[in-house]
Amino acid sequence: MKILTDAFNDLARKGVEKARARPFLKTVPHFLYQKREIGLASLPDVAEAHARGAGIRADVLDRLPELLEEFEKNAMANGAKVFWARTAEEANEYIVNLARERGAEFVIKGKSMVTEEIGLNDLLSENGIKPWECDLGEFIIQLMDSTPYHIIVPALNVTVEEIRDLFMAKAGMKEPTLDPVELGYAARLFLREKFHRAEFGVTGVNMAVAETGTIINLENEGNIRFAKSSPRTQVSVMTLEKVVPTMKDAMHIMRLLSRNCSGQKISAYVSMDSGPRKEGEIDGPDELVIVIIDNGRSRIYQDPQARGALRCIRCSACLNVCPVYRQIGGHAYGWIYSGPMGQVLMPPLLGLDRTQDIYRASTLCGACKSVCPAGIDHPGLFLYYRSLDVSADQEFRGKKRPWREALFFKLWALAVKNPWMWNSGISLTRPFINKNSHDGVMRRMTGAFGGWFKTRDLPPVARKTFHEKWKETKKKH
C-alpha cells in the first residue's frame, strides 16, 4: 500500500470535513471507550491489572532476544517451521514463493496488520495469486481498494448504503438491502466458497508464547479460525515484539486486550496453535509456517527510549480516547497505524523525516498514556521524537526544522532562562499583540506566524504583568 504520511496535514483537513458530515465517526470511538470502561469494571483491581500488563511487556523487552530464541526452539519442537525475515521484502518474497510452490491460486487471509504493513496483498496480486481478506471490515475495504480507518473497526467510515452498492457490484449479492444481517450473510456466502477451496492461509499473531511455542489469535467472527484450520498450508506472520514469556502471561494480556479492545471479558474466538495437525486430529493445517519479521524493529530496540513503542499490544484504547483521532479519523495518518498507536510506531519505522507532522499532532494531554494497558508513555515518546528530529538524528533520519523556527526557539529558550530578557520581550511585544487583537483575542497574523494562526487563536493578553500590578497594589497600600 502507498504510504502517505507526508500528506498528513491535507489528509487531516479532509478527515475533519468527513467527520463533520458523518457524526457517527465521532460517536463510535466514544461508544467503544464506554464499552471498555464497562469491561474493565469486571476486574477486581483495574490499576493493578494494567500495572501487571505493563510489567509483562517491560519484561518482554528486557529479554526479547532470549525469548525469541526460546519460542523458535519450542515452536519447531511442536512441528512448526520458522522463517526469520529482516525486511518486508524478505518476508513477502518467502511467502509468495511458498504459495507458488504449494500451487495456491488464491490466499485466504485473516485480519493482520503486519501483512498490511509489509504490503503482502500487493505482491501476491502482482504474482497472480489473489488474496482474499476474510474479516468483514477488511473484506469491505479490500473491495473498495481502501485502507483501515480504525484498528478494530476497519470500515467504520463506510456507510451502509456504500456497502450495499459494493456487495451488489463485487460480492455477488442479488437483492439490494440495508439490513446489516443480510449484508453480513452476503459476505459470508461469498467467502465461504473461498474457505472450502483454500489451499493456503495467512494470518497474523496476537501473542507468541515462548514457554510452549504456541501462537494465539483473538477474534470475534471466526474467520481467523477458518483461515488457520481449512488450508493445508497455514502461514502465521508476526513481528518480534509479539512474544510473551509464559502462558500465564499470555492469559493476563488476553484479559487486558479483550477488555481494552472491545469491552469483552474474552473475545468470542481464541485460537491456540502449537504446531500443525497431529495424527488423529480432524482439522488444522498439514504445514504451519511462522514468519517472524523485523522490518526495522531491531533498530528501535537498540534505542532504550524508543524501545517503549514496542510495548504496544494493538488494543486501540488510545485511539478511542484521543481528541485528535476523534476529529480527523484514521485515514489522515497515511498508513495502517493510526492514532497515538501510529504516532509512536510510525516515526521510528518509517523515519522521522517522513512523519514530522504526525508526532507533532498531539495535545500532549496524556489521555493515551492513561488508558494504555502496556504502559507506553506516548507523550514522552512524542517529545523524544521531536528532540531527535531537531537534532537531525541519523539513526531515525531526523530532519532539522526550518532555520526561522530553530532561531525563534533558541531565542525563546534564552529568554525564559533570563528574567530581564523575558520581561523586556514582553514589554516590547505586548503593544503589538494588543493592537492586533479583537475583543482581546488575536485570531490572525501574517508572516512567520501565519500558519500557526490558521487553526489557533491567542487568548487575551494582559496589558500589565502580574509583577507590574503587584507593585501598583503595594504602592496603594
C-alpha positions as CSV (number, residue, x, y, z in Angstrom):
1,M,0.0,0.0,0.0
2,K,1.1,3.6,-0.6
3,I,2.5,5.4,2.4
4,L,1.0,8.9,2.6
5,T,2.4,10.1,5.9
6,D,4.0,13.2,4.2
7,A,0.5,14.4,3.4
8,F,-0.8,14.3,7.0
9,N,-1.9,18.0,7.1
10,D,-4.0,17.7,3.9
11,L,-5.5,14.3,4.9
12,A,-6.3,15.6,8.4
13,R,-8.2,18.6,6.9
14,K,-10.2,16.2,4.8
15,G,-10.8,13.9,7.8
16,V,-12.3,16.8,9.8
17,E,-14.6,17.6,6.9
18,K,-15.8,14.0,6.6
19,A,-16.2,13.7,10.4
20,R,-18.5,16.8,10.4
21,A,-20.6,15.2,7.6
22,R,-20.8,11.9,9.4
23,P,-21.3,12.4,13.1
24,F,-21.1,8.7,13.9
25,L,-17.3,8.8,13.1
26,K,-17.0,10.7,16.4
27,T,-19.6,8.8,18.4
28,V,-18.4,5.2,17.6
29,P,-14.9,5.7,19.3
30,H,-16.7,7.2,22.3
31,F,-19.1,4.2,22.3
32,L,-16.1,1.8,22.2
33,Y,-14.4,3.7,25.1
34,Q,-17.6,3.3,27.2
35,K,-17.7,-0.4,26.4
36,R,-14.0,-0.6,27.6
37,E,-14.9,1.1,30.9
38,I,-17.7,-1.5,31.4
39,G,-15.4,-4.4,30.6
40,L,-12.6,-3.2,32.9
41,A,-15.1,-2.8,35.7
42,S,-15.3,-6.6,35.8
43,L,-11.7,-6.8,37.0
44,P,-11.1,-6.7,40.8
45,D,-8.4,-4.0,40.5
46,V,-8.0,-2.3,37.2
47,A,-4.9,-0.3,38.1
48,E,-3.1,-3.4,39.4
49,A,-4.2,-5.4,36.3
50,H,-2.7,-2.7,34.0
51,A,0.4,-2.4,36.1
52,R,0.9,-6.2,35.7
53,G,0.3,-5.9,32.0
54,A,2.9,-3.1,31.8
55,G,5.3,-5.2,33.8
56,I,4.9,-8.2,31.4
57,R,5.6,-6.0,28.4
58,A,8.6,-4.5,30.1
59,D,9.9,-7.9,30.9
60,V,9.5,-8.9,27.2
61,L,11.6,-6.0,26.0
62,D,14.3,-6.7,28.7
63,R,14.6,-10.3,27.4
64,L,13.5,-10.1,23.8
65,P,16.4,-11.9,22.1
66,E,16.3,-14.7,24.7
67,L,12.5,-15.1,24.5
68,L,12.5,-15.2,20.7
69,E,15.1,-18.0,20.7
70,E,13.1,-19.9,23.2
71,F,9.9,-19.5,21.2
72,E,11.6,-20.7,18.0
73,K,13.0,-23.8,19.7
74,N,9.7,-24.8,21.2
75,A,7.7,-24.0,18.0
76,M,10.0,-26.2,15.9
77,A,9.7,-28.9,18.5
78,N,6.0,-28.8,18.0
79,G,6.4,-29.4,14.3
80,A,6.2,-25.8,13.0
81,K,8.6,-24.2,10.6
82,V,10.1,-20.8,11.5
83,F,11.4,-18.3,9.0
84,W,13.2,-15.1,10.1
85,A,12.8,-12.0,7.8
86,R,14.9,-9.0,8.3
87,T,12.8,-6.8,5.9
88,A,9.3,-6.6,4.4
89,E,10.8,-7.6,1.1
90,E,12.3,-10.8,2.5
91,A,9.1,-11.8,4.2
92,N,7.0,-11.1,1.1
93,E,9.3,-13.0,-1.2
94,Y,9.3,-16.0,1.1
95,I,5.5,-16.2,1.4
96,V,4.9,-15.6,-2.3
97,N,7.4,-18.3,-3.3
98,L,5.9,-20.7,-0.7
99,A,2.4,-20.1,-2.1
100,R,3.7,-20.8,-5.6
101,E,5.4,-24.0,-4.5
102,R,2.2,-25.2,-2.9
103,G,0.2,-24.4,-6.1
104,A,-2.1,-21.8,-4.5
105,E,-4.4,-20.0,-6.9
106,F,-5.5,-17.7,-4.1
107,V,-4.8,-17.0,-0.4
108,I,-7.4,-16.7,2.3
109,K,-6.3,-14.1,4.9
110,G,-7.3,-13.5,8.5
111,K,-7.1,-9.9,9.8
112,S,-3.4,-9.0,10.2
113,M,-1.9,-5.5,10.5
114,V,1.6,-6.7,9.9
115,T,0.8,-8.2,6.5
116,E,-0.7,-4.8,5.6
117,E,2.5,-3.1,6.9
118,I,4.7,-5.1,4.6
119,G,2.3,-4.9,1.6
120,L,1.8,-8.6,1.2
121,N,-1.5,-8.3,-0.7
122,D,0.0,-6.2,-3.4
123,L,2.9,-8.6,-4.0
124,L,0.6,-11.6,-4.1
125,S,-1.6,-9.9,-6.7
126,E,1.4,-8.9,-8.8
127,N,2.4,-12.6,-8.9
128,G,-1.0,-13.8,-10.0
129,I,-2.2,-15.1,-6.6
130,K,-5.4,-13.4,-5.4
131,P,-5.5,-12.6,-1.7
132,W,-9.0,-12.6,0.0
133,E,-9.5,-10.8,3.2
134,C,-12.0,-12.7,5.3
135,D,-12.6,-10.3,8.2
136,L,-15.8,-8.5,7.3
137,G,-14.4,-5.0,7.7
138,E,-11.2,-5.8,5.9
139,F,-13.2,-7.5,3.2
140,I,-15.2,-4.3,2.7
141,I,-12.2,-2.1,2.4
142,Q,-10.4,-4.6,0.2
143,L,-13.3,-4.4,-2.3
144,M,-13.1,-0.6,-2.0
145,D,-9.3,-0.6,-2.6
146,S,-9.0,1.4,0.6
147,T,-7.2,1.2,3.9
148,P,-8.3,0.6,7.5
149,Y,-10.0,3.5,9.3
150,H,-9.8,2.0,12.7
151,I,-7.8,-1.0,14.0
152,I,-10.8,-3.0,15.2
153,V,-13.5,-1.4,13.0
154,P,-11.6,-1.1,9.7
155,A,-14.7,0.0,7.7
156,L,-16.1,2.4,10.4
157,N,-16.2,5.3,7.8
158,V,-18.2,3.3,5.2
159,T,-22.0,3.9,5.2
160,V,-24.4,1.0,4.9
161,E,-25.6,2.3,1.5
162,E,-22.0,2.2,0.2
163,I,-21.6,-1.4,1.5
164,R,-24.9,-2.4,-0.2
165,D,-23.7,-1.0,-3.6
166,L,-20.3,-2.5,-3.1
167,F,-21.7,-6.0,-2.5
168,M,-24.1,-5.7,-5.4
169,A,-21.2,-4.8,-7.7
170,K,-18.4,-7.1,-6.4
171,A,-19.7,-9.7,-4.0
172,G,-22.4,-11.3,-6.0
173,M,-25.3,-10.0,-3.8
174,K,-28.6,-10.3,-5.9
175,E,-31.1,-8.3,-4.0
176,P,-30.4,-4.8,-2.6
177,T,-30.8,-4.5,1.2
178,L,-29.8,-2.2,4.1
179,D,-30.3,-4.9,6.7
180,P,-26.9,-5.5,8.4
181,V,-27.6,-9.1,9.0
182,E,-28.4,-9.7,5.3
183,L,-25.3,-7.8,4.2
184,G,-23.2,-9.9,6.6
185,Y,-24.8,-13.0,5.2
186,A,-24.0,-12.0,1.6
187,A,-20.3,-11.6,2.6
188,R,-20.5,-15.0,4.3
189,L,-21.8,-16.7,1.2
190,F,-19.1,-15.1,-1.0
191,L,-16.3,-16.0,1.3
192,R,-17.5,-19.5,2.4
193,E,-16.7,-20.9,-1.0
194,K,-13.2,-19.5,-0.8
195,F,-12.7,-21.2,2.6
196,H,-13.8,-24.5,1.2
197,R,-11.3,-24.4,-1.7
198,A,-8.4,-22.7,0.1
199,E,-5.1,-24.4,0.0
200,F,-3.1,-21.6,1.5
201,G,-4.0,-19.4,4.5
202,V,-2.2,-16.4,6.1
203,T,-3.0,-14.9,9.5
204,G,-1.3,-12.6,12.0
205,V,-0.4,-13.4,15.6
206,N,-1.6,-11.6,18.7
207,M,0.8,-13.4,21.0
208,A,3.5,-16.0,20.7
209,V,4.3,-17.9,23.9
210,A,8.0,-18.6,24.4
211,E,7.4,-21.3,27.1
212,T,5.3,-23.5,24.8
213,G,5.9,-22.4,21.2
214,T,2.2,-21.6,20.9
215,I,0.7,-18.9,18.7
216,I,-2.5,-17.2,19.9
217,N,-5.2,-15.3,17.9
218,L,-8.2,-13.5,19.3
219,E,-11.2,-12.6,17.1
220,N,-15.0,-12.2,17.1
221,E,-16.0,-13.5,13.7
222,G,-14.4,-16.9,13.4
223,N,-12.7,-16.1,10.1
224,I,-9.1,-16.4,11.5
225,R,-10.0,-19.9,12.8
226,F,-11.2,-20.8,9.4
227,A,-8.1,-19.5,7.8
228,K,-6.0,-21.5,10.2
229,S,-7.8,-24.8,10.0
230,S,-9.1,-25.2,6.4
231,P,-6.0,-24.7,4.2
232,R,-3.2,-27.4,4.0
233,T,-0.6,-24.7,4.5
234,Q,-1.0,-22.0,7.1
235,V,1.4,-19.1,7.5
236,S,1.3,-17.1,10.7
237,V,3.1,-13.7,10.4
238,M,4.3,-11.9,13.5
239,T,6.7,-9.1,14.5
240,L,9.4,-9.6,17.0
241,E,7.6,-7.9,19.9
242,K,4.6,-10.3,19.9
243,V,6.4,-12.8,22.0
244,V,5.4,-13.3,25.7
245,P,7.3,-15.4,28.3
246,T,4.7,-17.8,29.6
247,M,1.2,-19.0,29.0
248,K,0.2,-17.4,32.3
249,D,1.5,-14.0,31.0
250,A,-0.4,-14.6,27.7
251,M,-3.6,-15.2,29.7
252,H,-3.3,-11.9,31.5
253,I,-2.5,-10.0,28.3
254,M,-5.5,-11.7,26.7
255,R,-7.8,-10.4,29.5
256,L,-6.5,-6.9,29.1
257,L,-6.6,-7.0,25.3
258,S,-10.2,-8.1,25.1
259,R,-11.4,-5.6,27.6
260,N,-9.4,-2.6,26.2
261,C,-10.2,-3.5,22.6
262,S,-14.0,-4.2,22.6
263,G,-15.1,-4.3,26.3
264,Q,-15.4,-8.0,26.3
265,K,-14.2,-10.2,29.1
266,I,-12.8,-12.5,26.4
267,S,-13.1,-12.4,22.6
268,A,-15.6,-14.8,21.0
269,Y,-12.9,-16.9,19.5
270,V,-9.5,-17.7,20.9
271,S,-7.3,-20.0,18.9
272,M,-4.1,-21.5,20.3
273,D,-1.9,-23.4,17.9
274,S,1.2,-25.5,18.8
275,G,2.3,-26.9,15.5
276,P,0.4,-28.4,12.5
277,R,-2.4,-31.0,12.7
278,K,-1.3,-34.1,14.7
279,E,-2.2,-37.6,13.9
280,G,-5.9,-38.3,14.8
281,E,-6.9,-34.7,14.7
282,I,-9.8,-33.8,12.4
283,D,-8.8,-30.2,11.4
284,G,-5.8,-27.9,11.1
285,P,-3.1,-27.5,8.5
286,D,-0.7,-30.1,7.3
287,E,2.0,-27.4,7.5
288,L,2.4,-24.5,9.9
289,V,4.9,-21.8,9.0
290,I,5.7,-19.0,11.3
291,V,7.3,-15.9,9.7
292,I,9.0,-13.6,12.3
293,I,9.6,-10.1,10.8
294,D,12.0,-7.5,12.0
295,N,11.3,-4.7,9.4
296,G,13.1,-2.0,11.5
297,R,12.3,-3.2,15.0
298,S,15.8,-4.2,15.9
299,R,16.8,-0.6,15.3
300,I,14.0,0.6,17.6
301,Y,15.0,-2.0,20.2
302,Q,18.6,-0.7,20.3
303,D,17.4,2.7,21.5
304,P,16.5,2.4,25.2
305,Q,13.8,5.2,25.0
306,A,12.3,4.4,21.5
307,R,12.0,0.8,22.6
308,G,8.9,1.7,24.6
309,A,6.9,1.8,21.3
310,L,7.4,-2.0,21.0
311,R,5.2,-2.5,24.2
312,C,2.1,-1.9,22.1
313,I,-0.5,-4.8,22.0
314,R,-2.7,-3.2,19.4
315,C,-5.8,-2.9,21.6
316,S,-6.9,0.5,20.2
317,A,-7.8,2.0,23.6
318,C,-5.6,5.0,22.8
319,L,-7.4,5.7,19.5
320,N,-10.8,5.9,21.1
321,V,-9.8,8.3,23.8
322,C,-7.5,10.6,21.6
323,P,-9.0,14.0,21.0
324,V,-7.0,14.4,17.7
325,Y,-8.0,11.0,16.3
326,R,-11.7,11.6,17.1
327,Q,-11.5,14.8,15.0
328,I,-9.5,13.6,11.9
329,G,-10.1,9.8,11.7
330,G,-7.8,7.0,10.7
331,H,-7.0,7.8,7.1
332,A,-5.4,11.1,8.0
333,Y,-2.3,9.3,9.3
334,G,-1.5,8.0,5.9
335,W,-0.6,4.4,6.7
336,I,-2.1,1.4,8.5
337,Y,-1.3,2.5,12.1
338,S,-3.3,5.5,13.3
339,G,-4.0,7.5,16.4
340,P,-1.4,7.5,19.3
341,M,-0.6,3.9,18.4
342,G,0.5,5.0,15.0
343,Q,2.3,8.1,16.3
344,V,4.6,6.0,18.5
345,L,5.2,3.2,15.9
346,M,5.4,5.0,12.5
347,P,8.2,7.6,13.2
348,P,10.9,5.0,14.1
349,L,9.6,2.6,11.5
350,L,9.4,5.0,8.5
351,G,11.8,7.7,9.6
352,L,11.3,11.0,11.5
353,D,11.6,12.9,8.2
354,R,8.6,11.2,6.7
355,T,6.4,11.6,9.8
356,Q,7.2,15.1,11.2
357,D,3.7,16.4,11.2
358,I,2.3,13.1,12.7
359,Y,4.2,13.0,16.0
360,R,3.6,16.8,16.4
361,A,-0.1,16.4,16.0
362,S,-0.7,15.8,19.7
363,T,-2.2,17.9,22.5
364,L,0.2,16.1,24.9
365,C,-2.9,15.6,27.2
366,G,-1.7,12.2,28.2
367,A,-5.1,10.5,27.7
368,C,-3.5,7.8,25.6
369,K,-0.9,7.1,28.3
370,S,-3.6,6.9,31.0
371,V,-5.6,4.1,29.2
372,C,-2.6,2.1,27.8
373,P,-2.6,-1.5,29.4
374,A,1.0,-1.9,28.2
375,G,2.5,1.1,30.0
376,I,3.5,3.1,26.9
377,D,4.4,6.8,27.7
378,H,3.0,8.2,24.4
379,P,3.6,11.9,25.2
380,G,7.2,11.2,26.3
381,L,7.9,9.4,23.1
382,F,6.4,12.2,21.0
383,L,8.7,14.7,22.8
384,Y,11.6,12.3,22.3
385,Y,11.0,12.0,18.6
386,R,10.8,15.8,18.3
387,S,14.1,16.2,20.1
388,L,15.7,13.6,17.8
389,D,14.2,15.4,14.8
390,V,15.5,18.9,15.6
391,S,19.0,17.4,16.3
392,A,18.9,15.7,12.9
393,D,19.4,12.2,14.5
394,Q,20.9,10.0,11.8
395,E,19.7,6.6,13.1
396,F,16.0,7.6,12.8
397,R,16.5,10.1,10.0
398,G,15.8,13.3,11.8
399,K,15.4,16.4,9.7
400,K,16.2,19.8,11.1
401,R,13.4,22.3,11.4
402,P,13.4,25.5,9.2
403,W,16.0,28.0,10.3
404,R,13.5,30.6,11.3
405,E,11.8,28.2,13.6
406,A,15.1,27.0,15.1
407,L,16.2,30.6,15.7
408,F,12.9,31.5,17.3
409,F,13.1,28.7,19.8
410,K,16.8,29.4,20.6
411,L,15.8,32.9,21.4
412,W,12.8,31.7,23.4
413,A,15.0,29.3,25.4
414,L,17.5,32.1,26.1
415,A,14.7,34.4,27.2
416,V,12.9,32.1,29.6
417,K,16.3,31.5,31.3
418,N,16.9,35.2,31.8
419,P,14.2,37.2,33.6
420,W,15.3,40.5,32.4
421,M,15.3,39.3,28.7
422,W,11.8,37.8,29.2
423,N,10.4,41.0,30.8
424,S,11.9,43.2,28.1
425,G,10.5,40.9,25.4
426,I,7.0,41.0,27.0
427,S,7.2,44.8,27.2
428,L,8.1,45.1,23.5
429,T,5.6,42.6,22.1
430,R,2.6,43.4,24.3
431,P,1.6,46.6,22.5
432,F,1.9,44.8,19.1
433,I,-0.3,41.9,20.3
434,N,-2.9,44.2,21.8
435,K,-3.0,46.3,18.7
436,N,-3.8,43.2,16.5
437,S,-6.3,41.7,18.9
438,H,-10.1,41.9,18.5
439,D,-12.1,41.7,21.7
440,G,-8.9,40.8,23.5
441,V,-8.2,37.8,21.3
442,M,-5.7,37.5,18.5
443,R,-7.0,35.5,15.6
444,R,-4.8,36.1,12.7
445,M,-1.3,37.2,11.8
446,T,0.8,37.5,8.7
447,G,4.4,36.5,8.2
448,A,6.2,33.7,10.0
449,F,3.3,33.0,12.5
450,G,0.6,33.0,9.8
451,G,0.4,29.2,9.7
452,W,0.0,28.9,13.5
453,F,-2.9,31.3,13.5
454,K,-4.7,29.4,10.7
455,T,-6.1,27.0,13.3
456,R,-5.5,28.7,16.6
457,D,-6.4,31.9,18.5
458,L,-4.2,33.6,21.0
459,P,-6.1,34.2,24.3
460,P,-6.4,37.7,25.8
461,V,-3.1,39.2,26.8
462,A,-2.9,41.2,30.0
463,R,-1.9,44.8,29.4
464,K,0.2,44.6,32.5
465,T,2.1,41.8,34.0
466,F,1.4,40.4,37.5
467,H,4.6,42.0,38.8
468,E,3.6,45.4,37.5
469,K,0.1,45.1,39.0
470,W,1.6,43.8,42.3
471,K,3.9,46.9,42.5
472,E,0.9,49.2,42.0
473,T,-1.0,47.4,44.6
474,K,1.8,47.7,47.2
475,K,2.1,51.4,46.5
476,K,-1.6,51.9,47.2
477,H,-1.3,50.1,50.5
